Amino acid sequence: MSPAARLRQRFFSWALRGRAPEAAPIVLNQRRVFVLPTRFGFAFAALLLVMLIAAVNYELSLGYALVFLLAGLGIMAIFHSFRNLARLRISPGRAAPTFAGETARFGLILTNPDNREKYAIRLRLPGRNPVEVDVPAKSCSEVQLELPAQDRGWLALPPMTLQTTYPLGLIRAWAYAAPMMRCLVYPAPSKDALPLPALPFDDAGDAGLNAGMEDFSALRAHQITDPLGHVAWKAAARLEQGPLLTKLFAGAMARSLWLDWDDLPGEFAVEARLSVLARWICEVHEAGILWGLRLPGTTLSPDKGAAHFHASLKVLALYG
């Protein structure tokens, strides 16, 4: 690490007034808010200096008055910029799981305990464009920060900068925060995954499929793993250009599909296997099929639904 980077890291650690990541809620007290002039602020100060020299040189009473009036305006801008950021509270919101290669979204809740609205608060993550938000008085606002999700596993929210140049753009007030927040990144589903394993038949063969099928339940879109005996051929004949439909029966014997790590070719690397399994999980979830998952050291019993879908993908995301 270069000396400049070490110095920057030391200043950041000192500015946090604690260790990162920080437990919620994070309060930006007076010791955590810093102020400096912006480029316009420095230009404004230089202009005031030129005006003061001109007023002294030509003994202009109105020139003195104008310089002192504008200087007072600049001093008040320091106070208002500082107050616009101080006492702001930061709490983690929701960070929905995402797939590798997509964008992770971290929700943050900004709470304003003051009687005055806080305007134009900008939140910036390293290397990302800032997000601006206003926080009403005695209320809160939610903001979404986006970060590329490149690798599977847990993605922690990096330290961020909060800043404001309200009201005149002459003064920049800023603070650092490092909320304790992370997002789960699932493996990216393979774009050219192998076909799904065949859905097993009952031991009784085709006759077993007919057991308990007197209670017709509904129709759904046909999946490649559905047996041809379940296709609603009459409906397909009526809908010449429509998709094939599969008949569901309330009394049909439940059949489950196992997605097994060992069923994949031996030449597949770990990440390739996880990517294929992620694709299979997405497909069987959309099809409404009962499925189980087998990985080395982990087995999830057959089930279906959103909870089972996310539990299976979480196992893949944290594998190894």
Short mmCIF file of the C-alpha atoms (twelve columns), coordinates in Angstrom:
data_MODEL
# 
_entry.id   MODEL 
# 
loop_
_atom_site.group_PDB 
_atom_site.id 
_atom_site.type_symbol 
_atom_site.label_atom_id 
_atom_site.label_alt_id 
_atom_site.label_comp_id 
_atom_site.label_asym_id 
_atom_site.label_seq_id 
_atom_site.Cartn_x 
_atom_site.Cartn_y 
_atom_site.Cartn_z 
_atom_site.pdbx_PDB_model_num 
ATOM 1   C CA . MET A 1   0.000   0.000   0.000   1 
ATOM 2   C CA . SER A 2   1.340   3.429   -0.947  1 
ATOM 3   C CA . PRO A 3   1.998   6.097   1.725   1 
ATOM 4   C CA . ALA A 4   -0.896  8.192   0.375   1 
ATOM 5   C CA . ALA A 5   -3.283  5.225   0.608   1 
ATOM 6   C CA . ARG A 6   -2.125  4.463   4.169   1 
ATOM 7   C CA . LEU A 7   -2.618  8.098   5.150   1 
ATOM 8   C CA . ARG A 8   -6.092  8.071   3.594   1 
ATOM 9   C CA . GLN A 9   -6.967  4.872   5.453   1 
ATOM 10  C CA . ARG A 10  -5.787  6.317   8.749   1 
ATOM 11  C CA . PHE A 11  -7.841  9.469   8.248   1 
ATOM 12  C CA . PHE A 12  -10.891 7.405   7.363   1 
ATOM 13  C CA . SER A 13  -10.525 5.246   10.485  1 
ATOM 14  C CA . TRP A 14  -10.109 8.366   12.603  1 
ATOM 15  C CA . ALA A 15  -13.081 10.087  10.942  1 
ATOM 16  C CA . LEU A 16  -15.372 7.119   11.672  1 
ATOM 17  C CA . ARG A 17  -14.734 7.593   15.409  1 
ATOM 18  C CA . GLY A 18  -14.855 3.819   15.751  1 
ATOM 19  C CA . ARG A 19  -14.345 0.495   14.008  1 
ATOM 20  C CA . ALA A 20  -15.938 -0.523  10.735  1 
ATOM 21  C CA . PRO A 21  -18.473 -1.928  10.140  1 
ATOM 22  C CA . GLU A 22  -20.687 0.054   12.514  1 
ATOM 23  C CA . ALA A 23  -23.765 -1.184  14.330  1 
ATOM 24  C CA . ALA A 24  -27.068 0.564   13.641  1 
ATOM 25  C CA . PRO A 25  -28.206 3.210   14.027  1 
ATOM 26  C CA . ILE A 26  -25.270 5.375   12.963  1 
ATOM 27  C CA . VAL A 27  -25.598 8.943   14.224  1 
ATOM 28  C CA . LEU A 28  -23.613 11.697  12.522  1 
ATOM 29  C CA . ASN A 29  -22.776 13.739  15.584  1 
ATOM 30  C CA . GLN A 30  -20.832 16.984  15.518  1 
ATOM 31  C CA . ARG A 31  -17.447 15.267  15.815  1 
ATOM 32  C CA . ARG A 32  -18.077 13.246  12.632  1 
ATOM 33  C CA . VAL A 33  -19.066 16.096  10.297  1 
ATOM 34  C CA . PHE A 34  -16.309 18.035  8.509   1 
ATOM 35  C CA . VAL A 35  -16.549 21.219  6.445   1 
ATOM 36  C CA . LEU A 36  -14.341 22.747  3.754   1 
ATOM 37  C CA . PRO A 37  -14.958 25.300  1.016   1 
ATOM 38  C CA . THR A 38  -15.825 23.999  -2.423  1 
ATOM 39  C CA . ARG A 39  -14.129 25.338  -5.565  1 
ATOM 40  C CA . PHE A 40  -16.856 27.972  -5.739  1 
ATOM 41  C CA . GLY A 41  -16.237 28.732  -2.084  1 
ATOM 42  C CA . PHE A 42  -12.530 29.388  -2.699  1 
ATOM 43  C CA . ALA A 43  -13.416 31.527  -5.715  1 
ATOM 44  C CA . PHE A 44  -15.932 33.427  -3.573  1 
ATOM 45  C CA . ALA A 45  -13.279 34.055  -0.899  1 
ATOM 46  C CA . ALA A 46  -10.785 35.246  -3.523  1 
ATOM 47  C CA . LEU A 47  -13.388 37.614  -4.941  1 
ATOM 48  C CA . LEU A 48  -14.075 39.040  -1.482  1 
ATOM 49  C CA . LEU A 49  -10.333 39.618  -0.999  1 
ATOM 50  C CA . VAL A 50  -10.104 41.509  -4.304  1 
ATOM 51  C CA . MET A 51  -13.172 43.594  -3.381  1 
ATOM 52  C CA . LEU A 52  -11.674 44.381  0.041   1 
ATOM 53  C CA . ILE A 53  -8.377  45.514  -1.511  1 
ATOM 54  C CA . ALA A 54  -10.301 47.715  -3.955  1 
ATOM 55  C CA . ALA A 55  -12.405 49.193  -1.126  1 
ATOM 56  C CA . VAL A 56  -9.284  49.957  0.929   1 
ATOM 57  C CA . ASN A 57  -7.447  51.426  -2.079  1 
ATOM 58  C CA . TYR A 58  -10.291 53.725  -3.117  1 
ATOM 59  C CA . GLU A 59  -11.684 54.296  0.399   1 
ATOM 60  C CA . LEU A 60  -15.169 53.123  -0.582  1 
ATOM 61  C CA . SER A 61  -17.513 52.918  2.398   1 
ATOM 62  C CA . LEU A 62  -20.137 51.062  0.396   1 
ATOM 63  C CA . GLY A 63  -17.412 48.670  -0.757  1 
ATOM 64  C CA . TYR A 64  -16.649 47.801  2.868   1 
ATOM 65  C CA . ALA A 65  -20.328 47.255  3.550   1 
ATOM 66  C CA . LEU A 66  -20.736 44.972  0.541   1 
ATOM 67  C CA . VAL A 67  -17.625 42.928  1.430   1 
ATOM 68  C CA . PHE A 68  -18.726 42.462  5.064   1 
ATOM 69  C CA . LEU A 69  -22.263 41.590  3.971   1 
ATOM 70  C CA . LEU A 70  -21.056 38.892  1.569   1 
ATOM 71  C CA . ALA A 71  -18.525 37.611  4.127   1 
ATOM 72  C CA . GLY A 72  -21.330 37.248  6.669   1 
ATOM 73  C CA . LEU A 73  -23.327 35.353  4.045   1 
ATOM 74  C CA . GLY A 74  -20.413 32.953  3.567   1 
ATOM 75  C CA . ILE A 75  -20.062 32.394  7.318   1 
ATOM 76  C CA . MET A 76  -23.782 31.612  7.596   1 
ATOM 77  C CA . ALA A 77  -23.398 29.115  4.726   1 
ATOM 78  C CA . ILE A 78  -20.842 27.223  6.852   1 
ATOM 79  C CA . PHE A 79  -23.333 26.942  9.699   1 
ATOM 80  C CA . HIS A 80  -26.255 25.854  7.506   1 
ATOM 81  C CA . SER A 81  -24.204 23.291  5.547   1 
ATOM 82  C CA . PHE A 82  -22.963 21.767  8.801   1 
ATOM 83  C CA . ARG A 83  -26.442 21.682  10.343  1 
ATOM 84  C CA . ASN A 84  -27.898 20.140  7.187   1 
ATOM 85  C CA . LEU A 85  -25.851 16.987  7.752   1 
ATOM 86  C CA . ALA A 86  -25.360 16.845  11.522  1 
ATOM 87  C CA . ARG A 87  -27.561 14.550  13.670  1 
ATOM 88  C CA . LEU A 88  -28.648 12.486  10.671  1 
ATOM 89  C CA . ARG A 89  -29.305 8.827   11.571  1 
ATOM 90  C CA . ILE A 90  -28.477 5.945   9.222   1 
ATOM 91  C CA . SER A 91  -30.077 2.493   9.557   1 
ATOM 92  C CA . PRO A 92  -29.778 -0.540  7.266   1 
ATOM 93  C CA . GLY A 93  -32.821 -1.404  5.180   1 
ATOM 94  C CA . ARG A 94  -33.339 -4.421  2.946   1 
ATOM 95  C CA . ALA A 95  -30.743 -5.942  0.653   1 
ATOM 96  C CA . ALA A 96  -32.516 -8.482  -1.552  1 
ATOM 97  C CA . PRO A 97  -30.422 -11.414 -2.814  1 
ATOM 98  C CA . THR A 98  -29.236 -11.174 -6.394  1 
ATOM 99  C CA . PHE A 99  -27.325 -13.249 -8.932  1 
ATOM 100 C CA . ALA A 100 -23.654 -12.830 -9.768  1 
ATOM 101 C CA . GLY A 101 -23.201 -10.492 -12.714 1 
ATOM 102 C CA . GLU A 102 -26.214 -8.395  -11.731 1 
ATOM 103 C CA . THR A 103 -26.495 -5.320  -9.501  1 
ATOM 104 C CA . ALA A 104 -26.857 -5.595  -5.736  1 
ATOM 105 C CA . ARG A 105 -29.156 -3.002  -4.168  1 
ATOM 106 C CA . PHE A 106 -28.677 -1.923  -0.570  1 
ATOM 107 C CA . GLY A 107 -31.553 -0.084  1.067   1 
ATOM 108 C CA . LEU A 108 -30.650 2.543   3.666   1 
ATOM 109 C CA . ILE A 109 -33.049 4.491   5.877   1 
ATOM 110 C CA . LEU A 110 -32.075 8.080   6.720   1 
ATOM 111 C CA . THR A 111 -33.872 9.543   9.751   1 
ATOM 112 C CA . ASN A 112 -34.046 13.264  10.487  1 
ATOM 113 C CA . PRO A 113 -34.795 14.035  14.162  1 
ATOM 114 C CA . ASP A 114 -34.703 17.823  13.624  1 
ATOM 115 C CA . ASN A 115 -37.584 20.196  13.024  1 
ATOM 116 C CA . ARG A 116 -36.022 21.343  9.741   1 
ATOM 117 C CA . GLU A 117 -35.869 19.367  6.517   1 
ATOM 118 C CA . LYS A 118 -32.454 18.214  5.371   1 
ATOM 119 C CA . TYR A 119 -31.903 18.972  1.692   1 
ATOM 120 C CA . ALA A 120 -29.730 17.468  -1.035  1 
ATOM 121 C CA . ILE A 121 -27.931 14.787  0.982   1 
ATOM 122 C CA . ARG A 122 -25.645 12.869  -1.363  1 
ATOM 123 C CA . LEU A 123 -24.516 9.308   -0.620  1 
ATOM 124 C CA . ARG A 124 -21.580 7.942   -2.578  1 
ATOM 125 C CA . LEU A 125 -19.952 4.507   -2.679  1 
ATOM 126 C CA . PRO A 126 -16.369 4.177   -3.950  1 
ATOM 127 C CA . GLY A 127 -16.306 4.342   -7.736  1 
ATOM 128 C CA . ARG A 128 -20.075 4.917   -8.032  1 
ATOM 129 C CA . ASN A 129 -22.190 7.952   -8.876  1 
ATOM 130 C CA . PRO A 130 -23.771 9.713   -5.881  1 
ATOM 131 C CA . VAL A 131 -27.434 9.295   -4.963  1 
ATOM 132 C CA . GLU A 132 -29.206 12.432  -3.728  1 
ATOM 133 C CA . VAL A 133 -32.122 12.488  -1.300  1 
ATOM 134 C CA . ASP A 134 -34.081 14.985  0.826   1 
ATOM 135 C CA . VAL A 135 -35.085 13.956  4.356   1 
ATOM 136 C CA . PRO A 136 -38.271 15.598  5.722   1 
ATOM 137 C CA . ALA A 137 -38.340 17.030  9.233   1 
ATOM 138 C CA . LYS A 138 -39.147 14.503  11.975  1 
ATOM 139 C CA . SER A 139 -39.344 11.792  9.335   1 
ATOM 140 C CA . CYS A 140 -37.222 9.404   7.295   1 
ATOM 141 C CA . SER A 141 -36.367 8.633   3.676   1 
ATOM 142 C CA . GLU A 142 -35.189 5.425   2.056   1 
ATOM 143 C CA . VAL A 143 -32.428 5.384   -0.514  1 
ATOM 144 C CA . GLN A 144 -31.078 2.574   -2.705  1 
ATOM 145 C CA . LEU A 145 -27.346 2.214   -3.277  1 
ATOM 146 C CA . GLU A 146 -26.235 -0.007  -6.152  1 
ATOM 147 C CA . LEU A 147 -23.073 -2.077  -6.328  1 
ATOM 148 C CA . PRO A 148 -21.950 -4.615  -8.963  1 
ATOM 149 C CA . ALA A 149 -22.237 -8.194  -7.707  1 
ATOM 150 C CA . GLN A 150 -19.330 -9.995  -9.343  1 
ATOM 151 C CA . ASP A 151 -18.789 -13.092 -7.183  1 
ATOM 152 C CA . ARG A 152 -21.135 -15.428 -5.335  1 
ATOM 153 C CA . GLY A 153 -21.314 -15.310 -1.541  1 
ATOM 154 C CA . TRP A 154 -21.766 -12.443 0.860   1 
ATOM 155 C CA . LEU A 155 -21.207 -8.936  -0.534  1 
ATOM 156 C CA . ALA A 156 -20.597 -6.380  2.219   1 
ATOM 157 C CA . LEU A 157 -21.586 -2.750  1.798   1 
ATOM 158 C CA . PRO A 158 -18.319 -0.769  1.598   1 
ATOM 159 C CA . PRO A 159 -17.789 2.439   3.583   1 
ATOM 160 C CA . MET A 160 -19.579 5.393   2.048   1 
ATOM 161 C CA . THR A 161 -19.435 9.181   2.050   1 
ATOM 162 C CA . LEU A 162 -22.359 11.454  2.901   1 
ATOM 163 C CA . GLN A 163 -22.045 15.050  1.828   1 
ATOM 164 C CA . THR A 164 -24.025 18.213  1.157   1 
ATOM 165 C CA . THR A 165 -23.306 21.647  -0.312  1 
ATOM 166 C CA . TYR A 166 -26.664 23.107  0.722   1 
ATOM 167 C CA . PRO A 167 -27.610 25.977  0.672   1 
ATOM 168 C CA . LEU A 168 -25.261 28.016  -1.542  1 
ATOM 169 C CA . GLY A 169 -22.750 25.489  -2.852  1 
ATOM 170 C CA . LEU A 170 -19.902 27.391  -1.189  1 
ATOM 171 C CA . ILE A 171 -19.250 24.921  1.635   1 
ATOM 172 C CA . ARG A 172 -18.988 21.125  1.497   1 
ATOM 173 C CA . ALA A 173 -19.998 19.285  4.653   1 
ATOM 174 C CA . TRP A 174 -19.235 15.574  4.659   1 
ATOM 175 C CA . ALA A 175 -19.020 12.514  6.894   1 
ATOM 176 C CA . TYR A 176 -18.096 8.849   6.551   1 
ATOM 177 C CA . ALA A 177 -20.227 5.863   7.525   1 
ATOM 178 C CA . ALA A 178 -19.741 2.100   7.340   1 
ATOM 179 C CA . PRO A 179 -23.082 0.377   8.082   1 
ATOM 180 C CA . MET A 180 -22.995 -3.298  9.035   1 
ATOM 181 C CA . MET A 181 -24.876 -4.577  5.988   1 
ATOM 182 C CA . ARG A 182 -24.407 -7.295  3.398   1 
ATOM 183 C CA . CYS A 183 -26.195 -8.844  0.424   1 
ATOM 184 C CA . LEU A 184 -26.253 -12.512 -0.598  1 
ATOM 185 C CA . VAL A 185 -25.107 -13.133 -4.172  1 
ATOM 186 C CA . TYR A 186 -26.283 -16.347 -5.831  1 
ATOM 187 C CA . PRO A 187 -24.219 -18.097 -8.530  1 
ATOM 188 C CA . ALA A 188 -24.998 -16.855 -12.025 1 
ATOM 189 C CA . PRO A 189 -27.311 -19.351 -13.801 1 
ATOM 190 C CA . SER A 190 -25.500 -21.008 -16.687 1 
ATOM 191 C CA . LYS A 191 -26.546 -19.719 -20.108 1 
ATOM 192 C CA . ASP A 192 -25.864 -23.063 -21.788 1 
ATOM 193 C CA . ALA A 193 -26.770 -25.460 -18.977 1 
ATOM 194 C CA . LEU A 194 -27.337 -29.158 -19.534 1 
ATOM 195 C CA . PRO A 195 -30.957 -30.346 -19.872 1 
ATOM 196 C CA . LEU A 196 -32.840 -31.027 -16.672 1 
ATOM 197 C CA . PRO A 197 -32.679 -34.593 -15.332 1 
ATOM 198 C CA . ALA A 198 -35.723 -36.679 -16.278 1 
ATOM 199 C CA . LEU A 199 -38.609 -36.573 -13.821 1 
ATOM 200 C CA . PRO A 200 -38.861 -40.085 -12.355 1 
ATOM 201 C CA . PHE A 201 -41.940 -42.280 -12.820 1 
ATOM 202 C CA . ASP A 202 -43.602 -44.221 -10.059 1 
ATOM 203 C CA . ASP A 203 -42.514 -47.797 -9.440  1 
ATOM 204 C CA . ALA A 204 -45.831 -49.024 -10.833 1 
ATOM 205 C CA . GLY A 205 -44.933 -47.577 -14.212 1 
ATOM 206 C CA . ASP A 206 -47.503 -45.728 -16.278 1 
ATOM 207 C CA . ALA A 207 -50.302 -47.400 -14.376 1 
ATOM 208 C CA . GLY A 208 -49.078 -45.692 -11.259 1 
ATOM 209 C CA . LEU A 209 -49.572 -42.330 -12.918 1 
ATOM 210 C CA . ASN A 210 -53.247 -43.038 -13.256 1 
ATOM 211 C CA . ALA A 211 -53.755 -43.788 -9.591  1 
ATOM 212 C CA . GLY A 212 -55.857 -41.153 -7.894  1 
ATOM 213 C CA . MET A 213 -56.257 -38.991 -10.988 1 
ATOM 214 C CA . GLU A 214 -60.027 -38.749 -10.884 1 
ATOM 215 C CA . ASP A 215 -59.884 -35.253 -9.298  1 
ATOM 216 C CA . PHE A 216 -58.856 -32.849 -12.041 1 
ATOM 217 C CA . SER A 217 -57.310 -29.736 -10.474 1 
ATOM 218 C CA . ALA A 218 -56.037 -27.248 -13.069 1 
ATOM 219 C CA . LEU A 219 -53.999 -26.615 -16.211 1 
ATOM 220 C CA . ARG A 220 -50.532 -25.103 -16.398 1 
ATOM 221 C CA . ALA A 221 -47.909 -24.534 -19.079 1 
ATOM 222 C CA . HIS A 222 -46.285 -27.758 -20.249 1 
ATOM 223 C CA . GLN A 223 -42.738 -28.441 -19.099 1 
ATOM 224 C CA . ILE A 224 -40.252 -30.708 -20.817 1 
ATOM 225 C CA . THR A 225 -40.177 -33.022 -17.785 1 
ATOM 226 C CA . ASP A 226 -43.969 -33.601 -17.818 1 
ATOM 227 C CA . PRO A 227 -45.118 -37.041 -19.094 1 
ATOM 228 C CA . LEU A 228 -46.949 -36.965 -22.408 1 
ATOM 229 C CA . GLY A 229 -49.911 -38.696 -20.773 1 
ATOM 230 C CA . HIS A 230 -50.610 -35.526 -18.805 1 
ATOM 231 C CA . VAL A 231 -50.775 -33.209 -21.830 1 
ATOM 232 C CA . ALA A 232 -54.216 -31.659 -22.388 1 
ATOM 233 C CA . TRP A 233 -54.501 -32.696 -26.045 1 
ATOM 234 C CA . LYS A 234 -58.114 -31.541 -26.390 1 
ATOM 235 C CA . ALA A 235 -57.174 -28.067 -25.216 1 
ATOM 236 C CA . ALA A 236 -54.209 -28.088 -27.598 1 
ATOM 237 C CA . ALA A 237 -56.558 -28.979 -30.476 1 
ATOM 238 C CA . ARG A 238 -58.837 -26.055 -29.641 1 
ATOM 239 C CA . LEU A 239 -55.894 -23.650 -29.334 1 
ATOM 240 C CA . GLU A 240 -54.074 -24.395 -32.555 1 
ATOM 241 C CA . GLN A 241 -51.447 -21.694 -32.093 1 
ATOM 242 C CA . GLY A 242 -51.341 -21.816 -28.289 1 
ATOM 243 C CA . PRO A 243 -48.760 -23.491 -26.052 1 
ATOM 244 C CA . LEU A 244 -49.146 -27.032 -24.761 1 
ATOM 245 C CA . LEU A 245 -50.851 -27.393 -21.394 1 
ATOM 246 C CA . THR A 246 -50.399 -30.026 -18.700 1 
ATOM 247 C CA . LYS A 247 -53.245 -31.354 -16.570 1 
ATOM 248 C CA . LEU A 248 -52.800 -31.283 -12.808 1 
ATOM 249 C CA . PHE A 249 -54.695 -33.728 -10.587 1 
ATOM 250 C CA . ALA A 250 -55.426 -33.200 -6.907  1 
ATOM 251 C CA . GLY A 251 -55.022 -36.890 -6.151  1 
ATOM 252 C CA . ALA A 252 -51.885 -37.533 -8.206  1 
ATOM 253 C CA . MET A 253 -48.988 -39.106 -6.413  1 
ATOM 254 C CA . ALA A 254 -46.337 -36.504 -5.677  1 
ATOM 255 C CA . ARG A 255 -43.119 -37.051 -7.601  1 
ATOM 256 C CA . SER A 256 -39.898 -35.235 -6.856  1 
ATOM 257 C CA . LEU A 257 -36.867 -34.385 -8.944  1 
ATOM 258 C CA . TRP A 258 -33.392 -34.574 -7.439  1 
ATOM 259 C CA . LEU A 259 -30.793 -32.047 -8.573  1 
ATOM 260 C CA . ASP A 260 -27.574 -33.858 -7.764  1 
ATOM 261 C CA . TRP A 261 -24.014 -32.536 -7.804  1 
ATOM 262 C CA . ASP A 262 -22.745 -35.983 -8.781  1 
ATOM 263 C CA . ASP A 263 -24.987 -36.157 -11.867 1 
ATOM 264 C CA . LEU A 264 -22.900 -33.480 -13.592 1 
ATOM 265 C CA . PRO A 265 -19.948 -34.453 -15.812 1 
ATOM 266 C CA . GLY A 266 -16.674 -34.958 -13.994 1 
ATOM 267 C CA . GLU A 267 -14.821 -32.350 -16.061 1 
ATOM 268 C CA . PHE A 268 -17.047 -29.571 -14.703 1 
ATOM 269 C CA . ALA A 269 -15.237 -27.289 -12.243 1 
ATOM 270 C CA . VAL A 270 -16.847 -26.180 -8.992  1 
ATOM 271 C CA . GLU A 271 -18.155 -22.844 -10.289 1 
ATOM 272 C CA . ALA A 272 -19.476 -24.473 -13.465 1 
ATOM 273 C CA . ARG A 273 -21.394 -27.053 -11.419 1 
ATOM 274 C CA . LEU A 274 -22.877 -24.359 -9.197  1 
ATOM 275 C CA . SER A 275 -23.891 -22.338 -12.250 1 
ATOM 276 C CA . VAL A 276 -25.659 -25.319 -13.848 1 
ATOM 277 C CA . LEU A 277 -27.443 -26.189 -10.597 1 
ATOM 278 C CA . ALA A 278 -28.569 -22.569 -10.261 1 
ATOM 279 C CA . ARG A 279 -30.076 -22.740 -13.760 1 
ATOM 280 C CA . TRP A 280 -31.853 -26.002 -12.935 1 
ATOM 281 C CA . ILE A 281 -33.257 -24.570 -9.711  1 
ATOM 282 C CA . CYS A 282 -34.667 -21.562 -11.578 1 
ATOM 283 C CA . GLU A 283 -36.285 -23.834 -14.182 1 
ATOM 284 C CA . VAL A 284 -37.909 -26.285 -11.761 1 
ATOM 285 C CA . HIS A 285 -39.101 -23.409 -9.562  1 
ATOM 286 C CA . GLU A 286 -40.841 -21.773 -12.512 1 
ATOM 287 C CA . ALA A 287 -42.339 -25.134 -13.490 1 
ATOM 288 C CA . GLY A 288 -43.726 -25.746 -9.999  1 
ATOM 289 C CA . ILE A 289 -41.967 -29.132 -9.716  1 
ATOM 290 C CA . LEU A 290 -41.147 -30.692 -6.333  1 
ATOM 291 C CA . TRP A 291 -37.356 -30.875 -6.143  1 
ATOM 292 C CA . GLY A 292 -34.525 -31.735 -3.782  1 
ATOM 293 C CA . LEU A 293 -30.880 -30.722 -3.849  1 
ATOM 294 C CA . ARG A 294 -27.777 -32.813 -3.154  1 
ATOM 295 C CA . LEU A 295 -24.327 -31.306 -2.731  1 
ATOM 296 C CA . PRO A 296 -21.251 -32.788 -1.050  1 
ATOM 297 C CA . GLY A 297 -22.040 -32.568 2.654   1 
ATOM 298 C CA . THR A 298 -25.467 -30.977 2.180   1 
ATOM 299 C CA . THR A 299 -28.883 -32.339 1.264   1 
ATOM 300 C CA . LEU A 300 -32.151 -30.410 1.037   1 
ATOM 301 C CA . SER A 301 -35.296 -32.549 1.102   1 
ATOM 302 C CA . PRO A 302 -37.736 -32.241 -1.823  1 
ATOM 303 C CA . ASP A 303 -40.025 -29.244 -1.557  1 
ATOM 304 C CA . LYS A 304 -41.149 -26.289 -3.643  1 
ATOM 305 C CA . GLY A 305 -42.089 -22.661 -3.228  1 
ATOM 306 C CA . ALA A 306 -40.236 -19.394 -2.739  1 
ATOM 307 C CA . ALA A 307 -38.690 -20.359 0.614   1 
ATOM 308 C CA . HIS A 308 -37.246 -23.593 -0.788  1 
ATOM 309 C CA . PHE A 309 -36.083 -21.744 -3.914  1 
ATOM 310 C CA . HIS A 310 -34.071 -19.183 -1.926  1 
ATOM 311 C CA . ALA A 311 -32.802 -21.783 0.550   1 
ATOM 312 C CA . SER A 312 -31.425 -23.882 -2.312  1 
ATOM 313 C CA . LEU A 313 -29.737 -20.923 -3.962  1 
ATOM 314 C CA . LYS A 314 -28.271 -19.849 -0.613  1 
ATOM 315 C CA . VAL A 315 -26.672 -23.278 -0.248  1 
ATOM 316 C CA . LEU A 316 -25.087 -22.813 -3.668  1 
ATOM 317 C CA . ALA A 317 -23.958 -19.264 -2.887  1 
ATOM 318 C CA . LEU A 318 -22.181 -20.280 0.327   1 
ATOM 319 C CA . TYR A 319 -20.800 -23.605 -0.908  1 
ATOM 320 C CA . GLY A 320 -17.170 -24.052 0.066   1 
# 
